[in-house]
């Protein structure tokens, strides 16, 4: 019998969540420089790209990367910030991620009054906390959110960098390290859910796409731990399947799915089967498409 | 009033057994209200007459009196007396008959028109032949009559009675049994009853015993058969019976079972086949139906035709073996099925193969069958070889190389992969100037200089230049091949070597296909000719082919030419690397050519061959090659020019690799490109093109004897057309794209009149839109009378109230804040106070203390599209079983005419039609919509042909409701066909301009979309469904929610395809439409 294992989980306050260990991110272009420059210049960033191509990983990586050099620079006083939030000489760039959905209202982001025994108590929403803590606020799939939330973004993203909190009658000026970053997948938005230009033009846009086959193979090998040949074949499969994007498939196989397939293979699942469950069946329910993708799989894998 | 006649009668009756008088008195009392006393006297007297006829006829009189009051309720006195006299006559023959007649009467007279009563009595009488058995039968007939007459038209009763009579000549017992069965079975039948009776009638003349089993069988059997086909099926049975085929009952059961198993919608086709077979040999029909199920398990309906035709042919030659064939008891039949069932039709896997090719190549490749390519007549002539023209992959329509479907599919896959390989690995991207990677020396330049050909810059053709060399160099491949004297040999070598490179590359890139490819190669190898039988040059080419097919061991090599063979093997091995490109193939071709062309094409003696392994012939080196070449040249010089070799013949093509025509592909691509960027340089003239084709090795191979020049110019014209170059003397502006569909020729349309709009149409075979294909003409519907509208509201007043209430319920919830939510925008003060109080009192508070604004304010725009096609004129079967012939004429002659006309469906009944219900529903809906204030438009659509899609405005979306709209509804009538796609597209345009967040398109139809050139039998049917599907998708993309409601019960099969994941409903009961429509709408928007 195994001893009862203590459940292992960690709990953080939203604004205290730090990316502590270096996440794996393989740069494809100049996106690291772009993001760093934008961060230093307080320019909000819009990440465009299909699902599973590494947007979220990129933000995580940047949060980690931006946090570290500052441990060197900021305590020296060059940043000119009060040191109250620093602990043991570390500058933290917390990462607050919010997955947007169509019911997400402004008060979900800003905060609301709660009842307690004494009456009401105001509680900050995640956006407010991120603004106060100087975090990177990452709004994932921002177009999914209700229209009123996008209005909140506006004063935060121009020179003012403020968050008006209507209900408490306050205005919060953002911490110097605060950066708003949103992501958006141009492929499956309907015309109606498109971002308004007044919102869009407050960001610089970094385009992401699936990496070229050789880099993708590297990523798949590294992330999944499968063999190089398998990774190369998976990358080839990814490339071929993405060719079908405008011929019935809504989305091509994401790098994430390729990695899943690689992981299954590493666990000893036969290659064709792994691709079937990780890629073919995930991508589509249409029988003919499934069959076609399976034929591609069975051509590439023995 | 005098009682004298009554007393007299009573006195008379008193002589009879007492029961008579008793019943009479009772009845007389009950009758008084119905008839006058004179009439009553007549009635009473008739009873006395009946009673007085024979010894036992008093029993009939009892019955007569007993039912009198009941019958009198339904009949006027003259008819009543007619009825009574019928009984009298019957009782003359047999009191038993009369008793049964009277007993059945009360139930009959209320359902039968009075003038038929004598005929009915006559039917019973005709069954009576004076014997005891016949009187039982006849009495039985009267007994079952009420059931029959209630549910059958009288005509059918008559036919049935005559059937029974016919049977009674054979056996009374059987007749009685059938009579009873008929009563149970016939009422449940619909239109097929007539056919069934006709069949039974045919039976009764011959195998009369079977009538009974047919009756027993029928209900279960006919269930299996699609409505509308039953009559044909029974008719078939009748014809079989008439030609003397026994076992009709077996036919019914086997046949219906077989038909029940066939794929939906193909019963009609099977019946076609049966009818065809009947004409050839009736005996074959039952076995055919019997084996049908088994056969269809193995082959598709399409393949069934092949099998069937073969059988028919056999039948004509030898009836015995034909029948065995249809029983699947012959080898021919069995092996044909075997072949058919394992063969694979391209059409069935086309979709998969197409996507597969697209995935591999990354370009929108189309997959077509090779017949299509040959039909275009641009130089490809082989119907069975796969090929590609650079944008399409052509595959043979059927594969039956193997006994197994999967293997046949693998073959398709290997072939398709090879063809796509040409694109993926750049066979057609050959560039004369690009360096090869595997060969150090660029010998082509050397050769070109040697031959003194000018080097011409790639694509610009200077006019007036010397024709030959320059025209040949129009493409890079052409330029390369023009380096050689023997272009045929050069081209064959290029083909083999390029295919070798591709097959190797494919095996590297696609390890998964290796096994299948190896199997195909193995089979191909087995079919190759023996190298030893060929003259030297051809033998060496064949050796290369074998090596390209992965055979390297024990290759027969001529002893004297071992060095040459080894050098060829080395050259070939250079291409067996993933890095080799098409330029390498060219260099390899050049080297192989240099060797082979210097040899005499002579057959080598049999003993001059030795097996040799060539899997590792050593590295190729330019020095060795040059020294071999020098040696060959020397020996050639010494022997002089007079070599006695046979002329070189091309090798047998390698079947799975198909037709490789790189020059043609480059030519087509180039022509197309030139076409797109006009003005750059002189375009190729037709003469030049012909010259070019004449020189091309690719065509030389295929040109059949006959007028080559003529076919060249045809090719040239077709190629130009294919490439989109307008031929001389043509008006510009006509479409020259590849016209793949002859069936609906023509080009784009223009909207010439006001309120006409042009829309694209989706062609699912081309997987693309046909541009500007349909013209939608918008018209405002004429105004009629508002009476229809008002009547509809009146007729459905209770339903209308209900609907209105339901709709009003939607209203208030829309603009309200929702209180007492677990989560929300802000605290709901009331709830919060209560909760705070609870907390103070140490009671667990309710946690629902927030309010939230409802996220949707009702702002809906909706368009209703009504199907106004001709089929909506169809009357609705009201589902009543009683025969409604109240309006039938009384005169028998007229009646017969009326009946016949009615049967032919020529009499317009005052039945409701589908469109009437559509109209009524619209009226109700308008009321409902007005009550909630949604923005709505109502349109009807119909039309004929793509030039004339009619779109009728009943209420435009921007129009306000008014009397005029009520009047327009009256004018909604069934018109022509249904081209749904274009109508939907026009409705989208209407909705697009609305700024409501919720937009809905509601389509109400009565069947599948069809129109001229839009839906025909076979594939065409799908065309319409696909176009409609695409139109609905377009709506969805524009954020319009489409919903289809159909009253076609057979709607499930195509609606699923047509609507995909979009909403639809098939209304099982058309009567529910007025109720269902508003409710559906409510659900959709609430």
Interface residues (C-beta under 8 A of the other chain):
Chain A: X103 X105 X106 X107 X112 X113 X115 X117 X119 X120 X146 X167 X190 X191 X192 X233 X236 X239 X240 X241 X243 X244 X246 X247 X248 X272 X288 X289 X291 X292 X293 X295 X296 X297 X298 X299 X300 X301 X302
Chain B: X351 X352 X353 X354 X355 X356 X358 X359 X360 X361 X362 X363 X364 X413 X417 X509 X510 X511 X512 X513 X514 X515 X767 X824 X825 X826 X827 X832 X835 X836 X839 X840 X845 X849 X850 X852 X855 X997 X1037 X1038 X1039
